[in-house]
Amino acid sequence: MRIFVFLFSIFTSSMALADGRHVLLIANSAYKHVKPLENPSNDTRAIASSFETLGYQVTRLTNLDHSQTRIALRDFQQRTIGAEHAIIYYAGHGIEVDGRNFMVPVDARLQTDLDVELEAIPLDLLSRATSQASSLSLVVLDACRDNPFVAAMSSSLGTRNIGRGLSPIEPSRPNTLIAYAAKAGTLAFDGEGNMSPYATSFNRALQTPGLEISQFFRQVRDGVMDLTSDRQEPFHYGSLSAQQIYFSAPIASDPARLSAHDAKAPAGNSAELLFWETIKDSEDPNDFLDFAAEFSDSVFLPLAERRAAMLLKQPSAAQLPDQGMQPTRSLQEQMAASAAVQDCDKYAGVTDHPDREAGKMLQVGRAFSSVDGARGQRACTAALEEFPNHPRMITFLGRALDSQGKYEEAVQHYKAAAQRGDPTAQNNLGALYTNGLGVEQDDIQAVSWYRKAAEQGNARAQNNLGLMYRNGRGLEQDDIQAVSWYRKAAEQGNASAQTNLGWMYRNGRGVEQDDIQAVSWFRKAAEQGNAISQHSLGWMYEDGRGVAQDYGEAAQLYIQSVSNGRKEVIDLNMHANTVKAIQQELKKRGYYSGAIDGAKGTGTKAAMRRLLP
């Protein structure tokens, strides 16, 4: 039986997870000559499950002696030649002697410092075993525990130093990281629960999609410090290229991107000026009242108050006498006739945005990944010249800028529209805050903006707020609240929320565990083309959970998922009957010419890659 431990994300990115991602986990607990460690086995079991869910090829080994460790490292190095990711996670005892770091096998005695080089495994070997990867070489060491070998070890030379914890290291190869559970010279705790603080935080981060690797390790650090009351601080060494690296990729649908601006922006800042520019020629007194309420210390405040007072005194068009003039077209008619507005909606709009003038949802638009940023920027800029105070045009201009990576400008426009109540702007502003794009990362601000949009019924924001509750980001973790917000969005047809709600039912999080309900929600999202739900529903069919076991149906769903861009399915461990069904379908399409043998070898995987869009 598979254990579902992945979550689904609100983040967007063009980066997809690559093939050939490998993990070797070594858990040394049952030491023969010192007291056993309690948690390494639990730690690596949980982390292995998470990596497997993310599509990694996982090897987990326990209680290795010296010879077994060297063989395992040699095999891993050979197996990962040309791999995208090569990762070793070691949990057990480690030791530092004269600035060199060693991992301690379970058969080590280490009676003297000279024994270390003979009986222990140098960190260099672990690093070298990951060196053949093309994108990421990573060694994780939860090995800085208080070491019982040190107290009993005699030194052959008085000048040799046996350190406390591990010593710092700077990897010489590019795209290589060495992560310590505790920074150099300090100790890591084995923990009082079933897992060490470091493993707990590392595993939680693995279950949070959309974390780029630098953000991933920041989250791990913060989690460990929180669990240990700041007594343990993880650290990592090495450097990476500008290429973004994810363990769990963002979902490639039109999620709400995470972004934004400080809710209490100082007077005179760019958001204030942009807001003023959008309303200064307005004939609506509410625009100036809104500005005065938001920017109470602005230099424009007296002018805004006078303008609002003047407009409030003027009679409305309905009160003016009929002088035989042609009636003025309504704002809805003016906007419907504007080529700039039509192009702004077409290139940078989103279909579930409220068209307030028409009293319905907008019928044109596109997913964020399909936004035409350059055309959208030109069109929306022109539209704002015609309708300078219109929140929808401001929002969509922000969206066009956001899609081009012009995050600071996007923040300004989202802010201006969000402060005037636009739910898409509020949601996307929250998204930029979540990702720290164009603004300092701030989960509390993100939650605030998501909630404003969610309470207006915006399905993307409801899903995003559910994710924040599920992950405990910016507020107290609460699975019941997560389910509540997922359900609101799912019932509106939001495929990401349907996927997330299916996951909660499948795993009994915030609701009673119910495979039938899980299948129902996965199916709704899968029918909309959601690749993750197609993947998940395939699993349910393959395992016979909530539905009758059907390898053929599982195969079709896996094929659909890959066809919609989910590469992880290619490396997924499957039943031989499922693989046979996939091979048969690939052969029908002319992608595969090998044997229908149920073995997912290189030929089958290569044929599956041809399904990718």
C-alpha positions in Angstrom: 0.0 0.0 0.0 1.3 3.4 -0.9 1.2 6.2 1.7 0.2 9.6 0.3 2.2 12.3 1.8 2.4 15.0 -0.8 0.6 18.3 -0.7 -0.5 20.5 -3.5 0.7 24.0 -4.0 -0.4 27.5 -4.9 2.9 28.5 -6.5 3.7 28.8 -10.1 6.9 28.2 -12.0 8.2 27.1 -15.3 10.6 24.8 -13.6 9.6 21.1 -13.8 11.1 18.3 -11.8 13.7 16.4 -13.9 14.1 12.7 -14.4 16.7 10.6 -12.7 16.4 11.9 -9.2 17.9 9.6 -6.6 18.2 9.4 -2.9 20.2 7.2 -0.6 19.2 7.2 3.1 21.4 5.6 5.7 20.1 5.2 9.2 22.6 4.0 11.8 20.9 3.3 15.1 22.0 -0.1 16.5 25.7 0.7 17.4 27.5 -2.3 18.7 29.8 -0.6 21.1 27.9 2.4 22.4 24.3 3.0 23.3 21.9 2.8 20.4 20.3 5.9 18.9 16.5 6.0 19.1 15.4 8.0 16.0 17.5 7.5 12.8 15.4 4.6 11.6 12.2 6.5 12.2 13.7 9.6 10.6 14.8 8.0 7.4 11.6 5.9 7.0 9.4 9.0 7.0 11.8 11.0 4.7 12.0 8.0 2.3 8.3 7.9 2.1 8.1 11.6 1.2 10.9 11.4 -1.4 9.1 8.4 -3.0 5.9 10.3 -3.2 7.8 13.1 -5.0 9.0 10.6 -7.7 12.5 10.0 -6.4 14.2 6.6 -6.7 14.8 5.9 -3.1 17.3 3.5 -1.5 17.0 3.2 2.3 19.6 1.2 4.3 19.9 0.7 8.0 22.7 -0.2 10.4 25.5 -0.4 8.0 29.0 -1.5 9.0 32.2 -0.1 7.5 32.3 -2.4 4.5 28.6 -2.2 3.7 28.7 1.6 3.8 31.5 1.8 1.3 29.8 -0.6 -1.0 26.5 1.4 -0.7 28.3 4.6 -1.6 30.1 3.0 -4.5 26.9 1.6 -5.9 25.1 4.9 -5.5 27.8 6.8 -7.3 27.6 4.5 -10.3 23.8 4.5 -10.2 23.6 8.3 -10.4 25.9 9.1 -13.3 24.1 11.7 -15.3 21.2 11.9 -12.8 19.5 15.2 -12.2 19.6 15.0 -8.4 21.9 12.8 -6.3 21.1 13.1 -2.6 22.5 11.2 0.5 20.7 11.6 3.8 22.7 10.2 6.7 21.3 9.9 10.2 23.6 8.5 12.9 26.8 9.4 14.7 29.5 11.6 13.2 32.8 12.9 14.5 35.3 15.5 13.6 39.1 15.0 14.0 41.6 17.8 13.0 39.0 19.5 10.8 38.0 16.4 8.9 34.5 15.0 9.3 33.6 11.3 9.5 30.4 9.2 9.6 30.5 6.4 12.1 29.4 2.9 11.0 27.6 0.6 13.5 30.7 -1.7 14.0 33.1 1.1 14.8 35.0 1.0 18.2 37.0 4.2 17.9 39.2 3.5 20.9 41.8 6.0 19.7 41.8 9.0 17.4 43.9 6.9 14.9 41.0 4.5 14.6 38.8 7.1 13.1 40.5 7.1 9.7 40.4 3.3 9.7 37.0 2.6 11.1 34.9 5.6 10.1 33.7 6.9 6.7 35.1 10.3 5.6 32.6 12.9 4.5 34.5 13.3 1.3 33.3 9.8 0.2 29.7 10.8 0.7 30.2 14.0 -1.3 32.0 12.1 -4.0 29.2 9.6 -4.2 26.8 12.4 -5.2 29.2 14.1 -7.6 27.9 12.7 -10.9 24.6 14.5 -10.8 24.0 17.3 -13.4 21.8 19.6 -11.3 22.1 19.0 -7.6 24.6 17.1 -5.4 23.4 17.1 -1.8 24.7 15.5 1.4 22.5 15.9 4.5 24.1 15.0 7.8 21.9 14.6 10.8 25.0 13.4 12.5 26.1 16.1 15.0 24.6 14.3 18.0 26.5 14.2 21.3 29.0 11.6 20.6 29.7 8.8 23.1 32.8 7.7 21.3 34.6 11.0 22.1 34.6 10.5 25.9 36.2 7.1 25.7 38.7 7.9 22.9 42.3 8.4 23.7 44.5 10.6 21.6 47.8 9.4 20.1 49.1 12.9 19.8 48.3 15.7 22.2 48.1 18.1 19.3 45.2 16.4 17.5 41.8 18.0 18.0 38.7 15.9 18.4 35.9 18.4 17.9 32.5 19.0 19.3 30.0 18.5 16.4 31.3 18.7 12.9 33.6 21.2 11.3 32.6 23.6 8.5 33.3 22.6 4.9 33.2 24.3 1.5 32.5 21.9 -1.3 34.8 22.5 -4.3 32.4 21.3 -6.9 29.6 23.5 -8.3 26.0 22.8 -7.5 27.0 20.9 -4.4 25.5 21.4 -0.9 26.5 19.9 2.4 23.7 20.4 5.0 24.3 19.9 8.7 21.6 19.3 11.2 23.5 21.7 13.5 26.0 24.3 12.5 29.7 23.6 12.8 31.0 23.0 16.3 27.5 22.5 17.8 25.4 19.5 18.7 22.1 18.3 17.2 19.4 16.7 19.4 18.1 13.2 18.8 14.8 14.5 20.0 12.2 13.3 22.6 9.6 12.2 20.1 9.7 9.6 17.3 11.9 11.8 15.0 14.8 14.2 15.5 14.0 17.9 15.3 16.0 18.2 12.1 14.3 15.2 10.4 10.9 16.5 11.5 11.5 19.9 9.9 13.2 18.4 6.8 10.2 16.1 6.2 7.7 18.9 6.7 9.6 21.0 4.1 9.6 18.1 1.7 5.8 18.0 2.0 5.5 21.7 1.1 5.5 22.1 -2.7 7.0 25.1 -4.4 9.9 25.7 -2.1 13.0 26.6 -4.1 16.0 24.9 -2.5 17.3 28.1 -0.7 13.9 28.7 0.7 13.6 25.0 1.6 16.6 25.1 3.8 15.5 28.4 5.4 12.2 26.7 6.3 14.1 23.7 7.7 16.3 26.0 9.8 13.3 27.9 11.2 11.5 24.7 12.0 14.4 23.2 13.9 15.0 26.4 15.9 11.4 26.5 16.8 11.3 22.9 17.9 14.5 23.3 20.0 13.8 26.7 21.5 16.7 28.1 19.4 19.2 25.7 20.9 20.0 24.0 17.6 20.6 25.9 14.4 21.1 24.0 11.1 23.5 25.2 8.5 24.5 24.3 4.9 27.6 24.9 2.9 28.3 25.2 -0.8 26.8 27.3 -3.7 24.4 26.8 -6.5 24.0 28.3 -9.9 21.1 30.6 -10.8 19.0 27.6 -11.9 16.0 27.1 -9.6 15.9 23.7 -7.9 12.9 22.1 -6.3 12.3 18.9 -4.5 8.6 19.3 -4.9 7.7 21.5 -7.9 5.1 24.2 -8.0 1.9 23.2 -9.7 1.8 24.2 -13.3 -1.7 25.4 -13.4 -3.0 28.9 -13.1 -2.6 29.1 -9.4 -2.7 32.2 -7.5 0.9 33.4 -7.6 2.2 34.4 -4.2 3.4 38.4 -4.0 3.1 42.0 -2.6 3.1 45.2 -0.6 3.1 46.2 3.0 -0.5 46.8 4.2 0.7 50.0 6.1 2.8 51.5 3.4 4.5 54.8 4.4 3.3 58.0 2.9 4.8 59.0 -0.4 5.6 55.5 -1.5 5.0 54.1 -5.0 1.7 52.4 -4.1 0.3 55.6 -2.8 1.4 57.6 -5.9 0.0 54.9 -8.2 -3.3 54.9 -6.4 -3.5 58.7 -6.6 -2.7 58.6 -10.3 -5.5 56.2 -11.0 -8.2 58.4 -9.2 -7.0 62.0 -9.6 -9.4 62.6 -12.6 -12.2 60.5 -11.3 -15.8 61.8 -11.0 -16.6 59.3 -8.2 -16.3 60.7 -4.7 -15.9 57.2 -3.3 -12.5 57.0 -5.0 -11.2 59.9 -3.0 -12.9 58.8 0.2 -11.2 55.4 -0.2 -7.8 57.1 -0.8 -8.3 59.3 2.3 -9.1 56.2 4.4 -6.1 54.2 3.2 -3.4 57.0 3.2 -4.4 59.2 6.2 -0.9 60.8 6.3 -0.6 61.5 2.5 0.4 64.9 1.2 -2.6 64.4 -1.2 -5.0 64.0 1.7 -6.3 67.6 1.8 -6.9 67.6 -2.0 -8.6 64.2 -1.8 -10.9 65.4 0.9 -11.8 68.6 -1.0 -12.4 66.7 -4.2 -14.7 64.2 -2.5 -16.7 67.0 -0.8 -17.1 68.8 -4.1 -18.2 65.7 -6.0 -20.7 64.8 -3.2 -22.3 68.3 -3.6 -22.7 67.9 -7.4 -26.0 66.6 -8.8 -25.9 63.2 -10.4 -26.5 62.8 -14.1 -30.0 61.4 -13.3 -30.8 64.7 -11.5 -29.8 66.9 -14.4 -32.7 68.2 -16.6 -33.2 66.7 -20.0 -31.8 69.2 -22.5 -32.4 66.9 -25.6 -28.8 65.6 -25.6 -28.1 62.0 -26.6 -27.8 59.7 -23.6 -24.2 59.0 -22.5 -23.2 55.4 -22.9 -22.9 53.4 -19.6 -19.5 52.4 -18.4 -20.3 48.8 -19.3 -21.0 49.8 -22.9 -17.9 52.0 -23.1 -15.6 49.2 -21.8 -17.3 46.6 -24.0 -16.5 48.8 -27.0 -12.9 49.5 -26.1 -10.4 47.5 -28.1 -7.7 48.2 -25.4 -10.0 46.7 -22.7 -10.8 43.7 -24.9 -7.1 43.0 -25.5 -6.2 43.6 -21.8 -8.8 41.0 -20.8 -7.7 38.6 -23.6 -3.9 38.7 -23.0 -3.7 39.2 -19.2 -7.2 38.6 -17.8 -8.5 35.7 -15.8 -11.9 34.1 -16.4 -13.2 34.0 -12.9 -12.7 37.7 -12.3 -15.9 39.6 -11.5 -17.0 41.9 -14.3 -18.8 44.4 -12.0 -20.3 46.5 -14.8 -21.9 43.4 -16.5 -22.8 41.8 -13.1 -21.2 38.5 -14.0 -17.8 36.7 -14.2 -15.5 37.7 -17.0 -15.8 35.2 -19.9 -12.3 35.7 -21.4 -8.8 35.3 -19.9 -6.2 32.7 -19.5 -4.1 30.7 -17.1 -1.2 32.5 -15.5 1.3 30.3 -17.3 -0.3 31.4 -20.6 -0.4 35.2 -20.0 1.1 37.1 -22.8 3.0 39.6 -20.7 4.3 42.0 -23.3 1.0 42.3 -25.2 -1.0 42.4 -22.0 1.2 45.2 -20.6 0.7 47.3 -23.7 -3.1 46.6 -23.9 -3.7 47.2 -20.2 -1.7 50.4 -20.1 -3.8 51.7 -23.0 -7.0 50.6 -21.2 -6.0 52.5 -18.1 -5.5 55.6 -20.2 -9.2 55.2 -21.2 -10.4 54.1 -17.8 -7.8 55.4 -15.3 -9.6 54.4 -12.1 -10.7 50.9 -13.0 -9.5 48.2 -10.6 -9.8 45.4 -13.2 -7.5 47.1 -15.6 -5.0 47.8 -12.8 -5.1 44.2 -11.7 -4.6 42.8 -15.2 -1.7 45.1 -15.8 -0.2 43.8 -12.6 -0.8 40.3 -13.9 1.0 41.1 -17.2 4.0 42.5 -15.2 4.0 39.6 -12.8 4.2 37.1 -15.7 7.3 38.9 -17.0 9.0 38.7 -13.6 8.6 42.5 -13.1 7.5 41.8 -9.5 8.1 45.2 -7.9 5.9 46.9 -10.5 3.3 44.1 -10.2 3.2 44.6 -6.5 2.4 48.3 -6.9 -0.5 47.6 -9.3 -1.9 44.7 -7.2 -1.7 46.9 -4.2 -3.6 49.7 -5.8 -6.3 47.4 -7.0 -6.4 45.3 -3.8 -6.9 48.3 -1.7 -10.0 49.1 -3.7 -11.4 45.6 -3.1 -10.4 43.7 -6.3 -10.3 40.0 -5.2 -7.9 38.8 -7.9 -5.4 41.6 -7.0 -5.8 40.6 -3.3 -5.2 37.0 -4.0 -2.2 37.6 -6.2 -0.8 40.1 -3.8 -1.0 37.4 -1.1 0.8 35.1 -3.5 3.7 37.4 -4.0 4.0 37.8 -0.2 4.1 34.0 0.1 6.9 33.7 -2.4 8.8 36.8 -1.4 8.7 38.2 -5.0 8.9 41.9 -5.3 8.4 42.2 -1.5 9.9 40.8 1.6 8.5 37.3 2.3 5.7 37.6 4.8 3.2 34.8 5.5 1.1 36.9 7.9 0.6 39.6 5.1 -0.1 36.8 2.7 -2.8 35.3 4.9 -4.4 38.7 5.4 -4.8 39.3 1.6 -5.9 35.8 0.9 -8.6 36.1 3.5 -9.9 39.4 2.1 -10.3 37.8 -1.4 -11.6 34.4 0.0 -14.3 36.2 1.9 -15.4 37.7 -1.4 -15.8 34.2 -2.8 -12.6 34.1 -4.8 -11.9 30.3 -5.3 -8.2 30.7 -5.8 -7.8 32.6 -2.6 -10.0 30.1 -0.7 -7.7 27.3 -1.9 -4.6 29.3 -1.0 -6.0 30.1 2.5 -6.6 26.4 2.9 -3.0 25.7 2.1 -1.8 28.2 4.6 -4.0 26.6 7.3 -2.8 23.1 6.2 0.9 24.1 6.4 0.6 26.4 9.4 2.0 29.4 7.6 1.1 32.8 8.9 -1.4 31.3 11.3 -1.9 28.3 13.6 -1.9 25.0 11.7 -5.5 23.8 11.5 -6.6 20.9 9.2 -10.3 21.5 9.9 -10.0 25.1 8.7 -8.0 23.9 5.7 -10.7 21.5 4.7 -13.4 24.1 5.2 -11.7 26.5 2.8 -10.7 23.8 0.3 -14.4 22.7 0.2 -15.6 26.3 -0.5 -13.2 26.5 -3.5 -13.8 22.9 -4.6 -17.6 23.4 -4.7 -17.0 26.3 -7.1 -15.1 23.9 -9.4 -11.5 24.9 -8.6 -9.5 21.9 -9.6 -6.5 22.6 -7.3 -8.9 22.7 -4.3 -10.7 19.5 -5.4 -7.3 17.9 -5.6 -6.3 19.1 -2.1 -9.7 18.1 -0.6 -9.2 14.6 -2.1 -5.8 14.4 -0.5 -7.3 15.4 2.9 -10.0 12.7 2.6 -7.4 10.1 1.5 -5.2 10.8 4.5 -7.9 11.6 7.1 -6.6 15.1 7.7 -9.3 17.4 9.1 -12.0 14.9 8.1 -12.7 11.2 8.7 -10.6 9.1 6.4 -12.8 8.2 3.3 -11.3 6.7 0.2 -14.6 7.0 -1.7 -14.8 10.7 -1.0 -11.1 11.0 -2.0 -11.8 9.3 -5.3 -14.8 11.5 -6.0 -12.8 14.7 -5.6 -9.8 13.4 -7.5 -12.2 12.5 -10.3 -13.7 16.0 -10.5 -10.3 17.6 -10.8 -9.0 14.9 -13.1 -11.9 15.5 -15.5 -10.8 19.1 -15.7 -7.3 18.0 -16.8 -5.6 18.4 -13.4 -2.4 16.3 -13.8 -1.9 15.8 -10.1 -5.5 14.4 -9.6 -5.0 12.2 -12.7 -1.9 10.9 -11.0 -3.7 10.5 -7.6 -6.7 8.8 -9.1 -4.4 6.4 -11.0 -2.9 5.4 -7.6 -6.4 4.8 -6.2 -7.3 2.5 -9.1 -4.0 0.7 -8.9 -4.3 0.1 -5.2 -8.1 -0.5 -5.3 -8.8 2.2 -2.8 -12.3 3.7 -3.0 -12.8 1.9 -6.4 -12.5 -1.6 -7.7 -8.8 -2.3 -8.6 -8.3 -1.7 -12.3 -4.8 -1.6 -13.7 -6.0 -0.6 -17.1 -7.8 2.4 -15.8 -4.7 3.3 -13.7 -2.6 3.1 -16.8 -4.9 5.5 -18.7 -4.9 8.0 -15.9 -1.1 7.9 -15.6 -0.8 8.5 -19.3 -3.2 11.5 -19.1 -1.2 12.9 -16.2 2.1 12.7 -18.1 0.4 14.1 -21.2 -0.6 17.1 -19.0 3.0 17.6 -17.9 3.5 15.6 -14.7 6.9 14.1 -15.2 7.0 12.5 -11.8 4.7 9.7 -13.0 7.4 8.4 -15.3 9.6 7.3 -12.4 6.7 6.1 -10.3 6.9 2.6 -9.0 3.9 0.7 -10.5 2.4 -2.7 -10.6 3.7 -4.8 -13.5 0.1 -5.1 -14.9 -0.2 -1.3 -14.9 3.1 -1.1 -16.8 1.9 -3.7 -19.3 -1.2 -1.6 -20.0 0.9 1.5 -20.4 3.3 -0.3 -22.8 0.3 -1.5 -24.9 -1.1 2.0 -25.2 2.3 3.4 -26.0 2.8 0.8 -28.7 -0.6 1.7 -30.2 0.6 5.3 -30.5 3.8 4.2 -32.1 5.9 5.4 -29.2 7.1 2.0 -28.0 8.5 -1.0 -29.8 9.7 -3.2 -26.9 8.3 -6.2 -25.2 5.0 -6.0 -23.2 6.7 -7.4 -20.1 5.6 -5.1 -17.3 9.1 -3.9 -16.6 9.5 -0.1 -16.7 12.9 0.1 -18.2 14.6 2.8 -20.1 12.7 2.1 -23.3 9.3 2.4 -21.5 10.4 5.6 -19.7 11.7 7.1 -23.0 8.3 6.3 -24.7 6.4 7.9 -21.8 8.5 11.1 -22.1 7.2 11.4 -25.6 3.8 12.0 -24.0 5.0 15.2 -22.3 3.6 18.4 -23.8 
